[in-house]
């Protein structure tokens, strides 16, 4: 199984004007990034075609994967465990939620015989979630690599092997204007 972690595309600065805090939509640049993601997902591109798409419940994460869902014909699933940490959530509970998702993915990879599996799962989340995932999950990344910053629509591609996420590549989607 391959796993693609993505940070959502560039969001609007209109959090408080558009609705509840944290529910800002993508900006014009973010919408262009989401569309340009399609150019990265093709046979010769740096990203593999998705077989499953999961997004945080936040609007900006859903909007990021909507063009890919539309073009690939793969349904976009909302995964509550991909949500950013809420102000009411303890660090312990947040970390437990991030680890819980990893354990489910590890189990799924083991069942699908990950060496031969062509499944590619995309997870679109938020900066805090991605930082926690790379700090808490079993990967082959060095501490320096795991703590590299995540800009909007940065991605990291992994392959599950022996219960560990092995990095294949890291990149970014920047819209072409």
C-alpha positions in Angstrom: 0.0 0.0 0.0 1.1 3.5 -0.8 0.1 6.4 1.4 0.1 10.0 0.3 0.0 12.6 3.1 -1.1 16.1 1.9 -1.5 19.4 3.6 -4.6 21.2 2.3 -4.2 23.9 -0.3 -3.9 27.6 0.5 -6.9 28.8 2.5 -8.7 32.1 2.5 -8.0 34.5 5.3 -11.7 35.0 5.8 -12.2 32.5 8.7 -14.4 34.8 10.8 -16.3 36.3 7.9 -17.1 33.0 6.2 -18.5 31.1 9.2 -17.1 29.2 12.2 -13.4 29.7 12.9 -11.4 27.1 11.0 -14.0 26.7 8.2 -12.4 29.1 5.7 -12.6 28.0 2.1 -9.6 27.8 -0.2 -8.4 31.0 -1.6 -8.1 31.6 -5.4 -4.6 30.3 -5.2 -5.7 27.3 -3.2 -8.4 26.4 -5.7 -5.8 26.6 -8.5 -3.5 24.4 -6.5 -6.3 21.8 -6.0 -6.9 21.8 -9.8 -3.1 21.6 -10.5 -2.9 18.6 -8.2 -4.4 16.7 -11.2 -1.3 17.4 -13.2 0.8 15.7 -10.6 -1.3 12.5 -10.6 -0.7 10.8 -14.0 1.4 7.9 -15.2 4.5 10.0 -15.5 3.8 12.3 -12.6 5.3 12.2 -9.1 2.0 11.1 -7.5 0.3 7.7 -7.9 -3.3 7.5 -8.9 -5.6 7.2 -5.8 -7.7 4.2 -4.9 -9.0 5.9 -1.7 -9.3 9.5 -0.8 -9.8 10.7 2.8 -10.0 14.4 4.0 -10.4 16.1 7.2 -13.9 17.4 7.8 -12.7 21.0 7.4 -14.0 22.7 4.2 -10.5 23.5 2.9 -9.4 19.9 3.1 -12.5 18.7 1.3 -12.0 21.3 -1.4 -8.4 20.3 -1.9 -9.3 16.8 -2.9 -12.6 17.5 -4.7 -11.1 17.9 -8.2 -9.0 14.7 -7.8 -12.2 12.9 -6.6 -14.1 14.2 -9.6 -11.5 13.3 -12.2 -10.4 9.9 -10.8 -14.0 8.7 -10.0 -12.8 7.9 -6.5 -15.3 8.9 -3.7 -14.0 11.4 -1.2 -14.5 10.1 2.3 -14.5 12.4 5.4 -12.3 11.0 8.1 -12.8 12.7 11.5 -9.5 11.5 12.8 -7.8 13.7 10.2 -9.2 16.9 11.7 -6.9 19.4 13.3 -6.6 19.6 17.1 -9.5 21.4 18.6 -9.1 23.8 21.5 -11.1 21.4 23.7 -8.9 18.4 22.9 -5.9 17.5 25.1 -2.6 16.8 23.4 -2.8 13.2 24.7 -6.2 12.7 23.1 -5.1 14.4 19.8 -2.0 12.1 19.6 -4.1 9.1 20.4 -6.4 9.9 17.5 -3.4 10.3 15.1 -1.9 7.0 16.3 -5.3 5.2 16.0 -5.6 6.1 12.3 -2.0 4.9 11.7 -2.8 1.5 13.4 -5.9 1.1 11.2 -3.8 1.8 8.1 -1.1 -0.6 9.3 -3.7 -3.3 9.8 -5.2 -2.6 6.4 -1.7 -2.8 4.7 -0.9 -6.1 6.4 -4.2 -7.6 5.3 -3.7 -6.5 1.7 -0.2 -7.9 1.6 1.4 -4.5 1.1 4.3 -5.7 -1.0 1.9 -6.6 -3.8 -0.9 -4.2 -3.2 -1.5 -1.5 -5.7 -3.8 0.4 -3.3 -2.9 4.1 -2.9 -4.6 6.0 0.0 -4.6 9.8 0.1 -4.9 11.6 3.5 -5.5 15.4 3.4 -5.1 17.1 6.7 -3.7 20.1 8.5 -0.2 21.3 9.6 -0.6 20.2 13.3 -1.9 16.8 12.3 0.8 16.1 9.8 3.5 17.2 12.2 2.1 14.9 14.9 1.7 12.0 12.4 5.4 12.1 11.4 6.5 12.4 15.0 4.3 9.6 16.2 4.2 7.1 13.3 6.8 4.5 12.5 8.7 5.9 9.4 12.2 5.7 8.0 12.5 9.5 8.2 15.3 11.1 10.3 14.2 13.5 13.0 15.2 16.3 10.7 13.2 15.0 7.7 10.2 14.3 9.9 10.2 17.9 11.3 10.5 19.6 7.9 7.8 22.4 7.5 4.6 21.8 5.5 3.5 24.5 3.2 0.0 24.5 1.6 -0.4 21.5 -0.7 3.0 19.9 0.2 2.9 16.1 0.0 4.9 13.1 1.2 4.5 9.7 -0.5 5.2 6.5 1.5 5.0 2.8 1.0 4.1 0.5 3.9 6.7 -2.1 4.3 6.9 -4.4 7.4 4.6 -2.1 9.4 6.8 1.0 8.7 6.2 3.9 6.4 9.1 4.2 3.9 9.4 7.6 2.2 9.3 7.5 -1.5 9.3 11.3 -2.3 8.2 14.7 -1.0 7.0 17.5 -3.1 4.7 20.5 -3.5 1.9 21.6 -5.8 2.2 25.2 -7.0 -0.4 26.5 -9.4 0.6 27.6 -12.8 -0.8 31.0 -13.6 
